[in-house]
């Protein structure tokens, strides 16, 4: 459940960043989406750490070690 919520927050922040990129027509056209995306990622991780059980956190860490991001 916590993984799903983390993914949903991540997708929502990516959508908001895309919307900000297409609606702003100035210096903020690149700065706002980056900030929204970073803040959304941080919030997603905080929510995951708060909601996930210790067993789910352990599985997540094991998955990250076995399948590192490229």
OpenMM code with the backbone's topology and positions (N, CA, C; nanometers):
from openmm import Vec3, app, unit

residues = "UNK UNK UNK UNK UNK UNK UNK UNK UNK UNK UNK UNK UNK UNK UNK UNK UNK UNK UNK UNK UNK UNK UNK UNK UNK UNK UNK UNK UNK UNK UNK UNK UNK UNK UNK UNK UNK UNK UNK UNK UNK UNK UNK UNK UNK UNK UNK UNK UNK UNK UNK UNK UNK UNK UNK UNK UNK UNK UNK UNK UNK UNK UNK UNK UNK UNK UNK UNK UNK UNK".split()
positions = [
    Vec3(0.0820, -0.1188, 0.0000),
    Vec3(0.0000, 0.0000, 0.0000),
    Vec3(0.0874, 0.1266, 0.0000),
    Vec3(0.1916, 0.1261, 0.0805),
    Vec3(0.2788, 0.2431, 0.0878),
    Vec3(0.3511, 0.2653, -0.0450),
    Vec3(0.3867, 0.1547, -0.1142),
    Vec3(0.4508, 0.1676, -0.2456),
    Vec3(0.3569, 0.2362, -0.3449),
    Vec3(0.2304, 0.1985, -0.3401),
    Vec3(0.1314, 0.2554, -0.4311),
    Vec3(0.1123, 0.4039, -0.4058),
    Vec3(0.1057, 0.4412, -0.2782),
    Vec3(0.0897, 0.5825, -0.2436),
    Vec3(0.2128, 0.6612, -0.2851),
    Vec3(0.3316, 0.6039, -0.2645),
    Vec3(0.4551, 0.6710, -0.3058),
    Vec3(0.4561, 0.6921, -0.4565),
    Vec3(0.4164, 0.5912, -0.5321),
    Vec3(0.4121, 0.6030, -0.6773),
    Vec3(0.3088, 0.7072, -0.7212),
    Vec3(0.1928, 0.7093, -0.6550),
    Vec3(0.0886, 0.8057, -0.6901),
    Vec3(0.1351, 0.9491, -0.6661),
    Vec3(0.2034, 0.9729, -0.5554),
    Vec3(0.2552, 1.1071, -0.5270),
    Vec3(0.3610, 1.1454, -0.6299),
    Vec3(0.4451, 1.0503, -0.6666),
    Vec3(0.5476, 1.0752, -0.7669),
    Vec3(0.4848, 1.1125, -0.9011),
    Vec3(0.3834, 1.0384, -0.9434),
    Vec3(0.3160, 1.0664, -1.0706),
    Vec3(0.2451, 1.2012, -1.0655),
    Vec3(0.1805, 1.2303, -0.9535),
    Vec3(0.1112, 1.3575, -0.9385),
    Vec3(0.2091, 1.4746, -0.9465),
    Vec3(0.3241, 1.4613, -0.8826),
    Vec3(0.4225, 1.5703, -0.8887),
    Vec3(0.4791, 1.5848, -1.0300),
    Vec3(0.4973, 1.4738, -1.1008),
    Vec3(0.5455, 1.4822, -1.2391),
    Vec3(0.4421, 1.5504, -1.3277),
    Vec3(0.3153, 1.5210, -1.3064),
    Vec3(0.2090, 1.5869, -1.3840),
    Vec3(0.2033, 1.7367, -1.3540),
    Vec3(0.2154, 1.7717, -1.2275),
    Vec3(0.2154, 1.9138, -1.1899),
    Vec3(0.3365, 1.9855, -1.2485),
    Vec3(0.4516, 1.9191, -1.2503),
    Vec3(0.5714, 1.9786, -1.3096),
    Vec3(0.5521, 1.9996, -1.4589),
    Vec3(0.4936, 1.9028, -1.5269),
    Vec3(0.4665, 1.9179, -1.6693),
    Vec3(0.3681, 2.0299, -1.6965),
    Vec3(0.2652, 2.0387, -1.6152),
    Vec3(0.1667, 2.1455, -1.6302),
    Vec3(0.2307, 2.2819, -1.6074),
    Vec3(0.3160, 2.2914, -1.5065),
    Vec3(0.3855, 2.4176, -1.4796),
    Vec3(0.4766, 2.4551, -1.5954),
    Vec3(0.5411, 2.3565, -1.6548),
    Vec3(0.6303, 2.3845, -1.7664),
    Vec3(0.5548, 2.4416, -1.8852),
    Vec3(0.4374, 2.3873, -1.9124),
    Vec3(0.3628, 2.4321, -2.0295),
    Vec3(0.2826, 2.5595, -2.0059),
    Vec3(0.2595, 2.5967, -1.8791),
    Vec3(0.1817, 2.7176, -1.8537),
    Vec3(0.2674, 2.8398, -1.8245),
    Vec3(0.3878, 2.8208, -1.7753),
    Vec3(0.4748, 2.9349, -1.7451),
    Vec3(0.5602, 2.9680, -1.8670),
    Vec3(0.5726, 3.0971, -1.8964),
    Vec3(0.6477, 3.1383, -2.0146),
    Vec3(0.7534, 3.2420, -1.9766),
    Vec3(0.8422, 3.2035, -1.8888),
    Vec3(0.9478, 3.2954, -1.8472),
    Vec3(1.0628, 3.2151, -1.7888),
    Vec3(1.1423, 3.2812, -1.7054),
    Vec3(1.2522, 3.2140, -1.6353),
    Vec3(1.2011, 3.0955, -1.5554),
    Vec3(1.0821, 3.1078, -1.5016),
    Vec3(1.0258, 3.0021, -1.4167),
    Vec3(0.9843, 2.8793, -1.4963),
    Vec3(0.9870, 2.8881, -1.6277),
    Vec3(0.9454, 2.7762, -1.7122),
    Vec3(1.0320, 2.6532, -1.6907),
    Vec3(1.1553, 2.6699, -1.6476),
    Vec3(1.2377, 2.5531, -1.6192),
    Vec3(1.2618, 2.5344, -1.4701),
    Vec3(1.2608, 2.6416, -1.3919),
    Vec3(1.2908, 2.6318, -1.2493),
    Vec3(1.1741, 2.5728, -1.1692),
    Vec3(1.0532, 2.6143, -1.1999),
    Vec3(0.9365, 2.5660, -1.1247),
    Vec3(0.9150, 2.4162, -1.1417),
    Vec3(0.9201, 2.3611, -1.2623),
    Vec3(0.9019, 2.2162, -1.2747),
    Vec3(1.0089, 2.1350, -1.2019),
    Vec3(1.1317, 2.1819, -1.2056),
    Vec3(1.2386, 2.1115, -1.1344),
    Vec3(1.2113, 2.1140, -0.9843),
    Vec3(1.1721, 2.2296, -0.9324),
    Vec3(1.1423, 2.2419, -0.7894),
    Vec3(1.0218, 2.1560, -0.7509),
    Vec3(0.9178, 2.1573, -0.8329),
    Vec3(0.7985, 2.0767, -0.8039),
    Vec3(0.8348, 1.9283, -0.8034),
    Vec3(0.9150, 1.8855, -0.8997),
    Vec3(0.9537, 1.7456, -0.9087),
    Vec3(1.0383, 1.7034, -0.7883),
    Vec3(1.1315, 1.7865, -0.7471),
    Vec3(1.2167, 1.7543, -0.6319),
    Vec3(1.1345, 1.7502, -0.5032),
    Vec3(1.0497, 1.8483, -0.4836),
    Vec3(0.9659, 1.8523, -0.3633),
    Vec3(0.8703, 1.7334, -0.3608),
    Vec3(0.8132, 1.6986, -0.4752),
    Vec3(0.7246, 1.5830, -0.4826),
    Vec3(0.7961, 1.4533, -0.4497),
    Vec3(0.9193, 1.4389, -0.4973),
    Vec3(0.9973, 1.3187, -0.4668),
    Vec3(1.0284, 1.3090, -0.3184),
    Vec3(1.0622, 1.4207, -0.2581),
    Vec3(1.0917, 1.4219, -0.1144),
    Vec3(0.9672, 1.3868, -0.0344),
    Vec3(0.8534, 1.4448, -0.0712),
    Vec3(0.7280, 1.4152, -0.0005),
    Vec3(0.6910, 1.2686, -0.0175),
    Vec3(0.7099, 1.2129, -0.1367),
    Vec3(0.6783, 1.0717, -0.1603),
    Vec3(0.7621, 0.9813, -0.0705),
    Vec3(0.8904, 1.0122, -0.0577),
    Vec3(0.9768, 0.9301, 0.0287),
    Vec3(0.9394, 0.9451, 0.1758),
    Vec3(0.9043, 1.0665, 0.2184),
    Vec3(0.8636, 1.0865, 0.3574),
    Vec3(0.7351, 1.0109, 0.3896),
    Vec3(0.6402, 1.0148, 0.2978),
    Vec3(0.5142, 0.9430, 0.3183),
    Vec3(0.5397, 0.7925, 0.3213),
    Vec3(0.6251, 0.7443, 0.2330),
    Vec3(0.6571, 0.6017, 0.2327),
    Vec3(0.7210, 0.5591, 0.3642),
    Vec3(0.8171, 0.6361, 0.4120),
    Vec3(0.8840, 0.5984, 0.5368),
    Vec3(0.7900, 0.6039, 0.6559),
    Vec3(0.6884, 0.6877, 0.6475),
    Vec3(0.5919, 0.6997, 0.7556),
    Vec3(0.4886, 0.5864, 0.7527),
    Vec3(0.4458, 0.5462, 0.6332),
    Vec3(0.3375, 0.4494, 0.6201),
    Vec3(0.3828, 0.3036, 0.6107),
    Vec3(0.5029, 0.2814, 0.5611),
    Vec3(0.5482, 0.1444, 0.5369),
    Vec3(0.5872, 0.0747, 0.6668),
    Vec3(0.5588, -0.0547, 0.6692),
    Vec3(0.6031, -0.1351, 0.7829),
    Vec3(0.7527, -0.1605, 0.7681),
    Vec3(0.8149, -0.2064, 0.8742),
    Vec3(0.9590, -0.2314, 0.8675),
    Vec3(0.9897, -0.3432, 0.7681),
    Vec3(0.8994, -0.4391, 0.7545),
    Vec3(0.9191, -0.5466, 0.6575),
    Vec3(0.9138, -0.4937, 0.5145),
    Vec3(0.8216, -0.4024, 0.4877),
    Vec3(0.8104, -0.3444, 0.3545),
    Vec3(0.9319, -0.2572, 0.3230),
    Vec3(0.9821, -0.1853, 0.4220),
    Vec3(1.1028, -0.1050, 0.4016),
    Vec3(1.2217, -0.1950, 0.3693),
    Vec3(1.2309, -0.3083, 0.4392),
    Vec3(1.3394, -0.4032, 0.4156),
    Vec3(1.3329, -0.4589, 0.2735),
    Vec3(1.2132, -0.4953, 0.2274),
    Vec3(1.1967, -0.5467, 0.0906),
    Vec3(1.2336, -0.4395, -0.0121),
    Vec3(1.1970, -0.3156, 0.0156),
    Vec3(1.2299, -0.2063, -0.0753),
    Vec3(1.3807, -0.1878, -0.0852),
    Vec3(1.4491, -0.1912, 0.0270),
    Vec3(1.5952, -0.1769, 0.0255),
    Vec3(1.6621, -0.2936, -0.0462),
    Vec3(1.6123, -0.4157, -0.0222),
    Vec3(1.6686, -0.5319, -0.0912),
    Vec3(1.6482, -0.5206, -0.2416),
    Vec3(1.5314, -0.4725, -0.2830),
    Vec3(1.5054, -0.4557, -0.4253),
    Vec3(1.5975, -0.3506, -0.4856),
    Vec3(1.6227, -0.2441, -0.4137),
    Vec3(1.7120, -0.1389, -0.4641),
    Vec3(1.8556, -0.1879, -0.4761),
    Vec3(1.8977, -0.2780, -0.3848),
    Vec3(2.0337, -0.3314, -0.3910),
    Vec3(2.0472, -0.4291, -0.5078),
    Vec3(1.9453, -0.5119, -0.5279),
    Vec3(1.9510, -0.6106, -0.6382),
    Vec3(1.9361, -0.5454, -0.7740),
    Vec3(1.8543, -0.4412, -0.7821),
    Vec3(1.8262, -0.3749, -0.9091),
    Vec3(1.8585, -0.2252, -0.8983),
    Vec3(1.9864, -0.1906, -0.9007),
    Vec3(2.0216, -0.0483, -0.8869),
    Vec3(1.9746, 0.0310, -1.0085),
    Vec3(1.9426, 0.1592, -0.9875),
    Vec3(1.9027, 0.2418, -1.1019),
    Vec3(2.0200, 0.2607, -1.1976),
    Vec3(1.9891, 0.2694, -1.3234),
    Vec3(2.0972, 0.2816, -1.4233),
    Vec3(2.1208, 0.4261, -1.4597),
] * unit.nanometer
topology = app.Topology()
chain = topology.addChain("A")
for resn in residues:
    res = topology.addResidue(resn, chain)
    for name in ("N", "CA", "C"):
        topology.addAtom(name, app.Element.getBySymbol(name[0]), res)
